[in-house]
Amino acid sequence: MIATYLLIIALVAFPCLVILRSRRRAKQGGKAVRGGPFASRWIRTRFDPAAFGLVPTAALDPRRAGPEPDPAHRAEAQKTADAAWEGDWRVAAAYCEAAGSDWDERWSRIELLIHVAGSDDRWLTDWRSAQPENGDAGTVFAMLLVRRAWEIRGAEYAHKVPDANMRQFRSMLPSAMAAAQQVADRAPHDPGPWVVMLTAARAMGYSHSQFSDLWRNLQLRAPHHMAAHTQALQYWCAKWSGSDTSMFDFAVRAVAGAPAGSPLPGLYLQALDEVARRDGFRGSRADLSVKARLRDVAQRLDTLAPDHDDLPRLRHRLAHHLLVAGMYREALVQFQHIGPYCGASPWNQDAAGAVAAFDHARGRAAYGSRR
């Protein structure tokens, strides 16, 4: 009788323990993975970074995600911004043109100019007047309209945005869309205005068919455009016009078609981040297929140029998701690549501070890799 009673207790208690453990893990979605008490004790008392090819804890740098950018590139960007603020748009025009058909680099330069125009856009008005057919000038203007609308809306979920702000936000978007369409007509080869339209379309509630038409036009011009894929991923996510399934399907296709040296594999990490920010969901996706895709992302990131601007940030996100998936050896490799830099998400969002969170996470990878 006693044995039967104990068996019944065990059968009832075990599922409860599993449920509690699953809920606890789910809450880790957007935070550094802490691990169990044995791992934490080992990290505190026995973790020797050097034994695992890692830099000493005292050398960790929370100021940045990776090495400082090329001083020459930084100086060129500063020169362009200074010239614009002084009223000279010609330096900005040459700055964009120098990127040629490297559309990711060109978009990066356009984003700098959008930031510069945010505080003073008189130089942009002069540029558009002098060169009305210039796709870069038109794209900067159209995207600036979108950014100004979004500043009014804010980054909150729709139900948290005041009604007046939401109405003003929505009333501003058609002008941005019209401005981008005008640029597309004048510069038919340029993918820039299509990125703007993709950004505005999700906020304007475009149907799947309407959005797909915009996407096809973008693909004709720059099929691997990183910023365009980021905007499309947002459209296909559950909080806008899609679902978790449609978002992950889009991300997986994009990664599969990414050429060597492209940052597009990071799109899969963005999809994982999206559901983690929402509710820590991993569910059925925390399975062998996810592990296989994370391995694929890791291999593809190795094809990026070592000085690629996006690489450090992507390695930080990859290391986090590898830990969440229990892929400790693979996570350790990423921490070895990252080196001393820990000023990146998710570590700098942890209440313990970037250094403590990053050091614990790489200790978790070291502890797990021993088994």
Secondary structure as UniProt FT lines:
FT   HELIX           2..26
FT   TURN            27..30
FT   HELIX           37..45
FT   HELIX           49..52
FT   HELIX           57..59
FT   TURN            62..63
FT   HELIX           71..85
FT   TURN            86..87
FT   HELIX           90..97
FT   TURN            98..101
FT   HELIX           103..119
FT   HELIX           122..130
FT   TURN            132..133
FT   HELIX           135..153
FT   HELIX           158..160
FT   HELIX           163..186
FT   TURN            188..189
FT   HELIX           192..203
FT   TURN            204..205
FT   HELIX           208..221
FT   TURN            223..224
FT   HELIX           226..236
FT   TURN            238..241
FT   HELIX           244..256
FT   TURN            260..261
FT   TURN            264..265
FT   HELIX           266..279
FT   HELIX           283..285
FT   HELIX           288..301
FT   TURN            302..303
FT   TURN            306..307
FT   TURN            309..310
FT   HELIX           311..324
FT   TURN            325..326
FT   HELIX           328..338
FT   TURN            339..340
FT   TURN            345..346
FT   HELIX           347..349
FT   TURN            351..352
FT   HELIX           354..369
//
